[in-house]
Amino acid sequence: MKKHAEGRDASPRPALAPSLFLHPLFAGQPCRNASRTWEQQPSSTLACRTLAKTAMSRPLPPEILDRIVDQLHDDLATLKACCLVSKSWIQRAQKHLFTSLSFNALTPALEFWKMSFPDPANSPAHHIQTLSICHPHLIRAVDTILTFCNVRRLDVFARGSKNPWISLLPLHGSFPILRSLYLSFDSLPDSVILDFICSFPLLEDLTLDCVGYGNRVQRWDAPPTTPRLSGTLQIETGFRGTRSIIRRLLDLPNGIHFSKINVPWLSEEDVRSTADLVSGCADTLQSIDIISGMVPSLSPPSL
């Protein structure tokens, strides 16, 4: 019996898979079900549970933690909670929380932003990729807006422009990698609109929404550096207030190179404007989307 006991104790024991059994998701589960349980977990649920366990145990390596937080990119409530758990989680969570930002006149949002992030170097402004300025009053206060250096899409609602203190000039060139511009305006002079568009050399997509009458200019000197204008051109509401602007864009030194055009047809003059656009983008145009609102008696000419 003694020899048998010694031999039993000395026999090798089967090796276990510690990485599976020690993981909080698989604690107490058979090894054969571990991989199946992992696959069945939704990515957001898995990330939340892993973060909860991490807060009470040894911290994960930074690159692993970043990957976990990235799984929560569309769960704003959990991302906000992450900012309250650990300082090491804040920066990665802010990357997704501050992807887009809108300043409007309903709340003093810009003032709140300044109070929350008084030091531009430590603010999440560099995470902003989509920025909306929803009221012209805010265009005057650009000292903070200028810190958003990674904005790729800009929406500006420059209405009420009959007031002399509204100007787009402070925003000229403020977003060096801007790719998409949505501009809604009423009675701004064409020269103001054109100068603003041309201040972004990397601009590709352009949407113009004019809710008033065009203010034509007799003379406008195009800058030496013009935007790419190689993405999508979209005219909303109608050509009525943008027709002269489009003619000026067609005369730019480098021309226009849109690959897609979305325009409304409300009159025969809109059809002629569309024909000019198609001719100006003949080498690059891939598709055109036309919303026709003309009466049946009008017979649109072929493009």
N, C-alpha and C positions, 0 to 999 in steps of 0.2 A: 504493500500500500504506500509505503514511503517513497519507493522508487517511482511508482505510478504517479503519485502527487507531484514529485519533483519534475518528472517528465512533462506532466500537464502544464505546470507553471512555466516551464522553459520553452514550451512550444510557441512559435510566432503567432501573434494576433493579427487578424485582418486589418488592413489599413483603411481608415475612414477618409471621407472628403471634407476636411475641416472648413474649407471656404464656403460650402453649401450649408453646413449645419450651424456655422457661426453667424451667417447672414440673418438679420432680424426677420426677413420675409419667410425664411425656411426653418426657423427654430421649431424643433419638435416634429418636423415632417420627415417621412421616409425619403431617402435619397432618390428613389426612382420617380418621385413626383415633383422633385425640385425644379427640373427644367420646364416641366409643363406648367407649374404654378407661375414661374417667371414670365412665360410667354403670354399667359392669360391676363396679366396685370395691365390695365390701361396705363399709358405713359404718364399722364398727369397724376393718377392715383399712386403709381409707383414712385414718382418723384416726391410727392407730399409725404409718403410714409418714410422714405429714405431720409428726407430732411429732418423729420421728427426724431428718428432714431439717432441721426448724426448730432443733433443738439444735445443729447444726453450721453454721448459716448465720445470716443476720440475723434477729432476732426478729420474729415477726408482730405486728400490732396487737393489743392486749389483747382487743378484742371478737371478733376472728377466732379467737384462741387459745381463748377461752371456748367458742365454738361447736364447736371441734374436740374439746375435752375433754368437752363434753356428749354427743358421740357415743359416748363410752366409759362411759356411765352404768351399764351392766350388766357391765362388764369390770373386776372388782375388782383383779385382778392388775396390769393395766396402769395403773389409777388409782394404785395403791400405788407403782408404778415412777415415775410422773410426779412424785410428791412428793419423790423422791430426785434428780431431774434439775435442777430450778430452783425457787427460792423463789417466783417469779412464777406457778408452776403449782399451788402447794400449795392456795391458798384455793379455787380452782375444783374441784380434785380432791376436796377434803374435803367439798364440798357433796354429792357423790354417795356418798362412802365412809361418811359419818356420817348417812345418811338415817334409819337405824334403829339402835337400841342396846339391849342387854339386860344387866342386872346380875343375876347369880345368885350362889349361895353356893358353887358348885364351885370358883371361883377368886376371889381378892381383886380383882375387876374394878374396883370403885369406888376402891380404894386406888391401883391402877395408873393410873386416870383422873386422880386428883389429882396423882400424881407426873408424869404426862406433860403435864398442862395446869394448872400451879399458878395461873396468872393467868386467872380466868374471862373477862376481857375479850378475851383472845386465844385462847380455846379454841373448838373447833368445836361447842360445845354448842348454839349457835343454829341449827345445821343439822338437829338431831334432830327428826324428825317423828313417829316411832313409838318409844316408850320402854316397856320391859318391866322390871318389878321382880319377880324370880322367887323371892324369899325374904323373909319378913317381917323378918329381922335387918337388912336393908338399909334398911328404912323409917326406922330411927333415924338413919341417917347421911344427912340430907337437905340438908346444907349445900352440897353440889355439885349434887344433883339439882334444886335450886331454880333453877339457872342455865339449865335447858332451857325457855326461854320460848316456843318455837315448836312445842311438842309438840301434835300433833293427835289422836293415838291413844295411850292409856295402858292397859297391861295390868298388873294388880296381882294377885299371888297371895298373899293374906293368910290363909294357913292356919297351923295351930298357934296359933290365937288364944287358947287357954286360958292362955297365958303372959301375965302382966299388963303386960309391957313392950312388947307389940305394940300400936301405935296408928296409925290413919290420920290423926289430927289434924294432924301436921306437913305432910302433903301437901295439906291443904285449900286450894283456890284457887291452887295453885302453878303451874298451867298455864292461863294466861288465855284461850287460844284453843282449848282442848280441845274436840274434836267427838265423839270416840268413846271409850267406857270399857268395858273388859272387867274384870270383878271376880270372882275366884274366892276363896271363903271357906268356913269351916266353921261355927264357933260364935260369930262376932261378933254382938253385939247388933244388932237391927234399927235402933235409933236411930243407931248408929255408921255403918251402911251408908247410911242415908237422909241423914244430915248430909254424908257424903262425896259422894254423888251431887249433892246440891243446892249444893255449893260451886263447881260449874262452870256458870255461867249460859248458856254457849253449847253445852252438851252436847246432841247430837242422837241418837247411836246408843248403846244400852245393852245389854250382855250380862251376865247374872247366872248364875254357876255355883256353886251351893251344894252342898257335898258332905257337909253335916251337917244338924242339925235347926235349924229357925228359932227364934230367941229373941225371942218376941213382946214388944212394949212396950205398956203400958197407955196411955201418953200420950206424944205427941211433938209439939212445937211446930214447925210448918213455917216456914222462914225467909221473909222478905218477897220475896226474889228467888229464883225457881225456874228450873231449866233448861228449855231449849226442848223436849227430848224429842220431836223431830219427824221422826226418821229411822227406824231399825230397832230393835225390841225383840226380843231373843233370850233365851229361857230354856233353859239346858242342864241336863241331868240330870233335872230335874223341878221342879214347883211346890212341892214339900214344904217346902223351906227358904226360899222366896221369896214365898209366898202373902201373908203379912202385909205384906211390903215393897210388893208390888204394890197392895194395898188402900190403903196410905198414899200411894203415888204418885198414885192415882186421886183422892185428896182434896186434892191440892196446889191452891193458890189459882188457878193458871193451868191446871190440869189437865194431861193428856197429849195429845199430838198425833201419835202414831206413824203413819207411812204404811205400814209393813210389820211384821208380827208373825210370829215363828217360835217355836212352842211344842210341847212333847211332851204327849201324852195318856196317862197311866198309870192314871188313875182317873176316876170320875165327878166328883169334886171338881175335877180339873184342867179338865174341860169347863166347869164353872160359872165357874171363874176366867177361862177364855178368853172366855166370854160377857161377863163384866164388862169385860174389856179391850176387846172389840169395841164395847161400848156406850160406853165412855169415849172411844174414838177414832172415833166414828161419822162425824164430819165430815171426817176426814183419812185414814182407813184405805183403802189401795189394794189390798193383798194380804195373805193370811194363809197361812202354811205350817205344817201340822200333821203331826207324826210320831206316829202312833197305836201305842201298845204295849199297849193294853187287850185283855183276853181277849174272845173273840167273844160271850160271854154278856152283856156290857155293851152297852147300846144308847144311844149318845151322843145327847142331845137336839139338835135343830137350833138353830143360832145365829141 
